[in-house]
Amino acid sequence: MDEATVLPHVKSTTLSKRQQKIALKQRQAAKENNTNFRAAERNFKAKFVEPNMENVVDFSALHNNTASTNSRIRRVLLPENLFDLDSSFFKLPDNVSKLPETYKDKQLAYTLTDHPVIPNPFTATAQKHLVKNTLCDWARKPNKNSLDPFYRMSESKSLFEHHIEDVMNSNNPNHAPFVFKTLFEKPSEAQNLKTIDENESIKNVAVIKKECGNLFEKNEDQGYKPIVTEPKNEFYRQDHTATELLESIRWTTIGNQYNWSTKSYDTDIQAPISEELSHLMSIIVRSISGAKIAGSLTDDFSESHIVNSYDYNKYKVEAGVINYYGLNSTLLAHVDKSENNMEAPLISISLGCSCIYLVGGDTKQDTLTPILLRSGDIIASCGASRTSYHGVPRIFENSCPSFLTAHSSDSDTLIDPANSTHNLDKVTDGHLNQNLTGKLWAPYAEYISTHRINFNARQCNN
């Protein structure tokens, strides 16, 4: 069976009988004053019992769904297929042979609401390329990440690039790992601090609530300086190598820098948008511009209402966020509503391990849908769904596709830190990286095998 169609295996944690009784009482107590969204989050976050997966929607493998679920799914006919727009990123649509003659050149997405999902349209090479970009190219300064308020970050390379150098040169006696210096060695260094709350709640290994933020205050003499709560966790008061910090990074902001405390964009802090990222997202927006519902899975093809009427000629990538999820990470229910332009679709792309993506309505009590997102899946928030509550309560282990996790130690060549990025950027096919194999790919494979990366793009202004 194709690994892309297999449901993730859910492994529960073994508890003693006493612990089971306590957990049961906690679940029963939690049901009181629950919202629909919170109840669903608890279901999928549960580690001691297998979550109820009955209503999960799997657009990549429709046969995994219940008959009731499939009866609610609607086909979405894309005006232009992605392969025709850029064959270096995208493969031929898998659904071509299933389409009537009239639509044989079209590509299908699926939806239950106004969230069209395009099941993985990327080539394996493209996915590897995007993993590299989200960890390296797009994660460099001047883009900021969740560790900026705590450490003096490298000005020239991303955290993961330093990690690669350390891994590749672990047996090199002349290699000295880059050390990230903490900003909080002494209590006196933490001045003019105020408590903040994060907008997102990706609970990762070494980060706790009110210990991390991307808030910058303008100072006439010093420019922009980070203002965060003084760390209570001793971890942040210590210097660390990139490898030691790898599980602590939670996000990178792209382009217009988002202020997690004020929940708005710092218009004075703008980083250039990668041309490749802008190109990729613009192509996706073009492919769904004017996309129409084409009936249910059992109906004959018949075009009806448009799910995305935004003119792709007006679209421009101005900001984005790369989220890094570990297996225990979550993203609690929230609404993306900080952009002045709420009509342009918000495009998100998943890489690595599969997840449950919960999408609801305007309130946390509205009916919601749990969607299984796999590596390469694209989801677009369009129209009314642009202001819907959504979140990620579960990342599934052992769910990353094998082409991302496979590697062989076929080279013991030491990597010169000054040239490591160049070595990883060899271009042999169009503009995509074909040299991410063997030992060069090993650090990426090890990371992505236990993580999910999601990156999105937004148009902030009209």
Steps between C-alpha positions, in 0.01 A plus 500: 500500500624850417639657818332827407158341552564317827342646812752601768538247777381641831686357797358556845709537815466223757362615836449316825141429610523783753625740235221389268238581765653841561514569125136396463390738776703779339335438163154498656570824685638659185173437317328760715492846341680359196489657156477271201849604399650431842335159515645410160844623604490279809396201294794524262756609760430197719807280541361245744210385281465476126319807365173462317597521132157415359419846364849583373503604134782358288503672161805302384336161555124531472459128566616562858195716568161384619215503250343784696817709473541437128140605440590847631812547288476722196737499204662830412597553137814710460504730193870426441694199618822558690717280278427725202592807704833361627608146416816525712298527822191301413425154363222407260164489682421152632133539417527556123394146410190530719365812333243518221632591155379858540720547807792273414755782523373634832622442852278417797503627855249406767306684768227474758484873569689782333838344575606336173769237556730394217638155591878500462568636148878528552777281365720327758790724398287810550402393851864445595582839353225664707616327818845645439360847429287510814792389717775696325442758226177652632602469865798735480523858613342749463202268560449451872430183693375400844853489642591858407379646832729264693821462298742687281408325180734452208489780245595286201358152549189337636498288814467185290794592278719523809358166614595346164857626531533353847356163394709475184815594688443297815827313437694804390738608781539843339130581502368729773119506529333839486377591849181701540548742789209551735372853560417415862820388668435738789169620645616861459505453123124446493375855538176672397335164454129433494291186493357399163281223369563328169239507230580142408551213741738250342617334821848378420764332710688785664247779467224584746222756487603859577864415434508577132385781277592697192440844644735783409495846655645801324771690684643825364858402581497124457253445217278197556563283803317188614263541792411168660431356838818416686543123451409284797646196329871474566544362148466851355765641732764274352697508177420221255608352169259477208440130562405570862254770392345311211201366696429845644440694179130535434453747217661737255319807371543593134473843339293741707593397853209399721488625859362216713416733790304770319365249244586737220776552246795726579492701179846640573650150517483349153722230355529430127278221371676218317423516128458124495252506789304780336500312169380176660216658696390716207473190281283327758273803533475514122400133485209551743388838367147442372500138620150352500320226687456207260250286688532229763715190462205300370338769283570566135734791442306826505656836572327716759606780733853642515696428819766763436418812302818693586679632191845342496637804314451698821672244719833579662686313774577749775537283811506143619584267785698177505386279789719219629307224680647219706298186566357653819435844353154652464348816362191604694184640344546847355399727213744668260354849482789745527522572127327809359418292194275214611376424150823355362533126570744382765706212361657235726727211402580197719829312502616196695282320753123491458271696730139558596387843383181615672292761320179645639298815451472849646476369857651209690152349537442469126512165325858411417681261270818303579714472187798268465774704331790306352839615375460718192132579553390855424208661682356838404285713730261681268189710535309443823752242618766771514367595845432148626648359818764239431775314680732199504447269801701199385816407311533131409826316548637271229287679241766681299536369140800277442648717225556769766639269768717273283871571475826312482836592646672483165755768570726578794629822348542772758298813435676832512269739691588778260379296204232273646210707372653508153538122504134459585382734228617316190241543226468227239138512389331832438516703818443209740767335708576144384814455712322439831590133521714271710689658784407851391133419556553303823456794745178602324372142496565455870319823585198470273439137602374625837370846409238677296580827326218724388561820311242751389478824308270798543422820317481770767371796301264561210 
